[in-house]
Amino acid sequence: MGMLDQKVSIITGAGGGIGRATAEIFAREGAVLVLSDLPNAGGQETAELVRSQGGEAIFVAADVTKRAEVASIVAAAIDTYGRLDCAFNNAGIVGVLHPLNGYPDDVFEAVLNVNFKGTWYCMQEELAVMAKAGKGAIVNTASVYGEVGAANTPIYTATKHAVMGMTKVAALDHVTENIRVNAVLPGVIDTAMPAALMEGVPGGADAFIPTMPIGRLGRASEIGEAVAWLCSDRASLVTGTGLDVDGGHNAH
Ligand SMILES: NC(=O)c1ccc[n+]([C@@H]2O[C@H](COP(=O)([O-])OP(=O)(O)OC[C@H]3O[C@@H](n4cnc5c(N)ncnc54)[C@H](O)[C@@H]3O)[C@@H](O)[C@H]2O)c1
């Protein structure tokens, strides 16, 4: 029996990177998956990948910045499987590298909407059904920059700090309802995100390796393993916390 046996689980940002790797790990641990991402962002392919490995998954195209679309993800879990046990709110964007002074307004709005508002909407819709059921586990994707600052990432760092804030408060608000809310704080993980951020920079994403005391970038599956544990009943006393999965990035 897997750690997440028969747990109906939403994963957003499931089209690639950390979301896809986590979907594979959840499926291996027995979870039943409701995968979501923007249309044509790889989410359907992740669902097919999970099914090809013997797992159970549906895909729901949704933009997390739109409340009605977020509600449709939760509704799909209830309509298809009758309940919602776990949610990994993982969709996120990084923006561009630029100081706060002069940071482009359109990118500011976009990062704010996906990382802050998107996580907020997801938690609201998920908590509503979990509170009715009297059980549930939520994990939000923050970042090492949810705990420390990094130059030239003003809105990304601000929104990831906000994710930590809403994680802690939601955990306290629902602690007596058998609902746990936590966050995972990845270090620099080898996905499309840091690669795109460092496009044109010599070394690409590997330019981040000196920030990782472990001496390498993280693997998306290493985040998925932590998320699976946080969502499982094995983490029954863990709520309101942020788990650094970062090769020592924030150990100092
Ligand atoms: N890769 C890293 O180094 C790193 C480090 C710390 C935190 N994170 C966080 O991990 C999460 C996953 O990132 P990743 O590294 O897998 O990158 P990624 O770009 O592969 O994944 C992000 C996913 O979010 C989806 N997404 C973007 N906007 C969306 C929207 N409006 N609605 C729904 N989905 C949307 C994208 O389509 C994509 O599939 C993000 O929240 C990111 O901030 C990543």
Ligand as a Chemical Component Dictionary entry (heavy atoms), coordinates in Angstrom:
data_LIG
# 
_chem_comp.id                   LIG 
_chem_comp.type                 NON-POLYMER 
_chem_comp.pdbx_formal_charge   0 
_chem_comp.three_letter_code    LIG 
# 
loop_
_chem_comp_atom.comp_id 
_chem_comp_atom.atom_id 
_chem_comp_atom.alt_atom_id 
_chem_comp_atom.type_symbol 
_chem_comp_atom.charge 
_chem_comp_atom.model_Cartn_x 
_chem_comp_atom.model_Cartn_y 
_chem_comp_atom.model_Cartn_z 
_chem_comp_atom.pdbx_ordinal 
LIG N1  N1  N 0  12.536 25.469 -10.415 1  
LIG C1  C1  C 0  12.976 26.124 -9.366  2  
LIG O1  O1  O 0  14.156 26.399 -9.218  3  
LIG C2  C2  C 0  11.989 26.564 -8.300  4  
LIG C3  C3  C 0  12.511 27.001 -7.080  5  
LIG C4  C4  C 0  11.647 27.395 -6.083  6  
LIG C5  C5  C 0  10.281 27.366 -6.300  7  
LIG N2  N2  N 1  9.811  26.946 -7.504  8  
LIG C6  C6  C 0  8.369  26.939 -7.680  9  
LIG O2  O2  O 0  7.945  25.656 -8.080  10 
LIG C7  C7  C 0  6.712  25.754 -8.806  11 
LIG C8  C8  C 0  6.829  24.922 -10.062 12 
LIG O3  O3  O 0  7.828  25.465 -10.886 13 
LIG P1  P1  P 0  8.743  24.597 -11.880 14 
LIG O4  O4  O 0  10.131 24.827 -11.495 15 
LIG O5  O5  O -1 8.218  23.229 -11.982 16 
LIG O6  O6  O 0  8.547  25.417 -13.242 17 
LIG P2  P2  P 0  7.580  25.176 -14.472 18 
LIG O7  O7  O 0  7.601  26.445 -15.224 19 
LIG O8  O8  O 0  7.969  23.913 -15.160 20 
LIG O9  O9  O 0  6.149  24.919 -13.801 21 
LIG C9  C9  C 0  5.228  25.926 -13.494 22 
LIG C10 C10 C 0  3.888  25.480 -14.027 23 
LIG O10 O10 O 0  2.893  26.446 -13.635 24 
LIG C11 C11 C 0  2.021  26.608 -14.727 25 
LIG N3  N3  N 0  1.333  27.907 -14.673 26 
LIG C12 C12 C 0  1.856  29.145 -14.892 27 
LIG N4  N4  N 0  0.894  30.075 -14.834 28 
LIG C13 C13 C 0  -0.264 29.417 -14.567 29 
LIG C14 C14 C 0  -1.614 29.835 -14.405 30 
LIG N5  N5  N 0  -1.976 31.129 -14.504 31 
LIG N6  N6  N 0  -2.558 28.891 -14.146 32 
LIG C15 C15 C 0  -2.217 27.585 -14.062 33 
LIG N7  N7  N 0  -0.952 27.123 -14.209 34 
LIG C16 C16 C 0  0.009  28.036 -14.472 35 
LIG C17 C17 C 0  2.911  26.520 -15.959 36 
LIG O11 O11 O 0  2.171  26.250 -17.133 37 
LIG C18 C18 C 0  3.866  25.401 -15.557 38 
LIG O12 O12 O 0  3.426  24.132 -15.971 39 
LIG C19 C19 C 0  6.471  27.254 -9.017  40 
LIG O13 O13 O 0  5.540  27.704 -8.058  41 
LIG C20 C20 C 0  7.836  27.848 -8.749  42 
LIG O14 O14 O 0  7.751  29.193 -8.321  43 
LIG C21 C21 C 0  10.625 26.541 -8.508  44 
# 
loop_
_chem_comp_bond.comp_id 
_chem_comp_bond.atom_id_1 
_chem_comp_bond.atom_id_2 
_chem_comp_bond.value_order 
_chem_comp_bond.pdbx_ordinal 
LIG N1  C1  SING 1  
LIG C1  O1  DOUB 2  
LIG C1  C2  SING 3  
LIG C2  C3  SING 4  
LIG C2  C21 DOUB 5  
LIG C3  C4  DOUB 6  
LIG C4  C5  SING 7  
LIG C5  N2  DOUB 8  
LIG N2  C6  SING 9  
LIG N2  C21 SING 10 
LIG C6  O2  SING 11 
LIG C6  C20 SING 12 
LIG O2  C7  SING 13 
LIG C7  C8  SING 14 
LIG C7  C19 SING 15 
LIG C8  O3  SING 16 
LIG O3  P1  SING 17 
LIG P1  O4  DOUB 18 
LIG P1  O5  SING 19 
LIG P1  O6  SING 20 
LIG O6  P2  SING 21 
LIG P2  O7  DOUB 22 
LIG P2  O8  SING 23 
LIG P2  O9  SING 24 
LIG O9  C9  SING 25 
LIG C9  C10 SING 26 
LIG C10 O10 SING 27 
LIG C10 C18 SING 28 
LIG O10 C11 SING 29 
LIG C11 N3  SING 30 
LIG C11 C17 SING 31 
LIG N3  C12 SING 32 
LIG N3  C16 SING 33 
LIG C12 N4  DOUB 34 
LIG N4  C13 SING 35 
LIG C13 C14 SING 36 
LIG C13 C16 DOUB 37 
LIG C14 N5  SING 38 
LIG C14 N6  DOUB 39 
LIG N6  C15 SING 40 
LIG C15 N7  DOUB 41 
LIG N7  C16 SING 42 
LIG C17 O11 SING 43 
LIG C17 C18 SING 44 
LIG C18 O12 SING 45 
LIG C19 O13 SING 46 
LIG C19 C20 SING 47 
LIG C20 O14 SING 48 
# 
